[in-house]
Amino acid sequence: MSDDSRPSPATARAEARTAVVIPAAGRGVRLGPGAPKALRALNGTPMLIHAVRAMAASRAVSLVVVVAPPDGAAEVKSLLDAHALPERTDFLVVPGGAERQDSVKLGLDALPPDYDIVLVHDAARPLVPVDTVDAVIEAVRDGAPAVVPALPLADTVKEVEPASAAGDPEPVVATPERARLRAVQTPQGFDRATLVRAHETIIDNVTDDASMVEQLGLTVVVVPGHEEAFKVTRPLDLVLAEAVLARRRLNDGF
């Protein structure tokens, strides 16, 4: 006799709780010397706080785990405590590892058992709109094991043979068909069990968390990304991010 009290798989996915892991242990060398990239100020507020608020803006997100520099967990905890964050969302800070992959794994290990969907988000993408976060979560709830937001490329891309010495010209090997290419952003969303398995078994050729799931032989699907979800990597990106925030204040009054 079947147990009719158990929810259907579709119902269980719709009710699944969502947590976000934000690896923020990197030093951000390309932005120059100083504080870690995630702690650089953007409009007077650390980028990390903007990123945390962007994730917590989704009503589907009930926990955000920030993975701090190994020796900076107390500092990051104080930072979160000092800024206004949504009361409906819980926050947790754990020390990270030497590599991004290590930090994501430590964030996963810190999750309570009652979270079935996990997003992994770059602290250096502080301006992701909530609609993008919600679209990723919805696609996982609909049954995708892994989901990435992405944008079509505006530029033609060339595959080259890397130069053997700095400054040498690089011969073009091929021109990939641009219509089949996408620039991938975060947050990337996952069925928790799938992401845990990927981190337990995949160690090589890791470019992002979704690439680990690809190596398991599972399908990663794409949802539309957003132009404001760009990664703040170089000083010019900070200028652009400030401009986006200024436009938001003008349009939305904050």
Sequence and secondary structure as in RCSB ss.txt:
>XXXX:A:sequence
MSDDSRPSPATARAEARTAVVIPAAGRGVRLGPGAPKALRALNGTPMLIHAVRAMAASRAVSLVVVVAPPDGAAE
VKSLLDAHALPERTDFLVVPGGAERQDSVKLGLDALPPDYDIVLVHDAARPLVPVDTVDAVIEAVRDGAPAVVPA
LPLADTVKEVEPASAAGDPEPVVATPERARLRAVQTPQGFDRATLVRAHETIIDNVTDDASMVEQLGLTVVVVPG
HEEAFKVTRPLDLVLAEAVLARRRLNDGF
>XXXX:A:secstr
   TTS  HHHHHHT  EEEEEE     GGG SSS GGGSEETTEEHHHHHHHHHHTSTTEEEEEEEE TT HHH
HHHHHHHS   TTSEEEEEE  SSHHHHHHHHHHTS TT  EEEE  TT TT  HHHHHHHHHHHHTT SEEEEE
EE SS   EE   SSTT    EEE   GGG EEE S EEEEHHHHHHHHHH  SS SSHHHHHHHTT  EEEEE 
 GGG    SHHHHHHHHHHHHHHHHHH  
